[in-house]
Amino acid sequence: MELEELKLDTPAVYTIRIVGMLDEKWSDRLGGMSVTTTSDQDKQTTVTMLTGRLADQAALLGVLNTLYDYRYPLLSVECLSST
């Protein structure tokens, strides 16, 4: 993906990683993103990965604000592609 393709008002596919456990019920609340949770037994840590297409960066901000409101620590946000 080239940086020029990414605009504030265009759809894009994102992956967001957080510390903590979310189940699939959160998908609707988080813009329809898919929810995948993994556990690291050695570190006793649970990481949830959210992946999906969001309408624009305002929608991305809405997802991030929801996670913040529920106090989930953010590990990473990555734009995989713009459409």
C-alpha positions as CSV (number, residue, x, y, z in Angstrom):
1,M,0.0,0.0,0.0
2,E,1.3,3.4,-0.9
3,L,0.8,6.2,1.7
4,E,-0.8,8.5,-1.0
5,E,-3.7,6.0,-1.3
6,L,-4.7,6.4,2.4
7,K,-7.1,9.3,3.0
8,L,-9.1,10.3,6.1
9,D,-12.4,9.6,4.4
10,T,-11.7,6.4,2.5
11,P,-12.3,2.8,3.6
12,A,-9.3,0.7,4.8
13,V,-8.6,-2.7,6.4
14,Y,-7.1,-2.5,9.8
15,T,-5.6,-4.8,12.4
16,I,-5.8,-3.7,16.1
17,R,-4.1,-5.6,18.9
18,I,-5.0,-5.1,22.5
19,V,-4.2,-6.7,25.9
20,G,-7.2,-8.5,27.3
21,M,-9.9,-10.8,26.2
22,L,-12.9,-9.9,24.0
23,D,-15.4,-12.4,22.6
24,E,-17.2,-12.3,19.2
25,K,-20.1,-10.5,20.8
26,W,-18.0,-7.3,20.5
27,S,-17.8,-7.5,16.7
28,D,-21.0,-5.4,16.2
29,R,-19.9,-2.8,18.8
30,L,-16.5,-2.5,17.0
31,G,-17.6,-1.8,13.4
32,G,-18.0,-5.5,12.5
33,M,-14.4,-6.3,12.9
34,S,-13.5,-10.0,13.5
35,V,-12.3,-10.9,17.0
36,T,-9.5,-13.4,17.6
37,T,-8.1,-14.0,21.0
38,T,-4.8,-15.8,21.9
39,S,-3.2,-16.6,25.2
40,D,0.5,-16.8,26.1
41,Q,0.7,-19.4,28.9
42,D,4.4,-18.5,29.7
43,K,3.6,-14.8,30.1
44,Q,0.1,-15.3,31.4
45,T,-1.1,-12.7,28.9
46,T,-4.2,-12.7,26.7
47,V,-4.1,-10.7,23.4
48,T,-7.1,-9.9,21.2
49,M,-6.7,-9.1,17.6
50,L,-9.4,-7.2,15.7
51,T,-9.3,-7.2,11.9
52,G,-11.7,-5.7,9.4
53,R,-12.6,-3.0,7.0
54,L,-13.7,0.3,8.4
55,A,-15.5,3.0,6.5
56,D,-13.0,5.8,7.2
57,Q,-10.6,7.0,9.9
58,A,-13.5,8.4,11.9
59,A,-14.8,4.8,12.3
60,L,-11.3,3.8,13.3
61,L,-11.3,6.5,16.0
62,G,-14.7,5.2,17.2
63,V,-13.3,1.7,17.6
64,L,-10.2,3.0,19.4
65,N,-12.3,5.2,21.7
66,T,-14.6,2.3,22.6
67,L,-11.5,0.2,23.5
68,Y,-10.1,3.1,25.6
69,D,-13.5,3.6,27.4
70,Y,-13.4,0.0,28.5
71,R,-9.7,0.3,29.5
72,Y,-8.2,-2.1,27.1
73,P,-4.4,-1.4,26.6
74,L,-3.5,-0.8,23.0
75,L,-0.6,-2.8,21.5
76,S,-0.7,-1.8,17.9
77,V,-2.8,-0.4,15.0
78,E,-1.9,-1.3,11.5
79,C,-3.5,-0.3,8.2
80,L,-3.3,-3.4,5.9
81,S,-4.8,-1.9,2.8
82,S,-6.9,0.9,1.6
83,T,-9.8,0.3,-0.8
